[in-house]
């Protein structure tokens, strides 16, 4: 009877040992699977955030180009309108001189030709200024896209660590899972920060484009009217 009990006890012990051994061998694989699933979820989250961010950046760039084109076109119309007004005033002066049979060639010499070409110079400067802002936008786009794209490297680094943890055991995998969870919150936020930075920079470029247009319009109006005033004073002095 005692012998039977002993055999039974040994059998129980063997079963318990086997179960423990099986559990010991299964747990790490469960953790690794969890880590792999979390890592893949992180990868998809980061890739999704990168794609959305790049779409936003492209929208910012297109918006800048559209704004620049419209602003330049509007400035051209304004300069052309001012030019027509200047030319009309100049025509009035010529008609007055003709009626008075006065020779005002001295008054027009150099000034009239300069006035005729002024809008060409101003509008060329405007185009250079606006185009320069678009180029700056392209540089911003490229640099921030790079900063956003390299966020995938953090996922690749965690994947490499997981391969190392595969042989290291539970503690390593447990810590890595925590790092993956932190990265899932941190990385998309980092990408969002870069997008907000880009939005601000493109907003500043739009302001600069408007300043280009306002400045060139002002330069044309001021310079053209100064020349017209000089011609007017000269003609008045001759006609009397």
Order of alpha helices (4+ residues) and beta strands (2+ residues): alpha-alpha-alpha-alpha-alpha
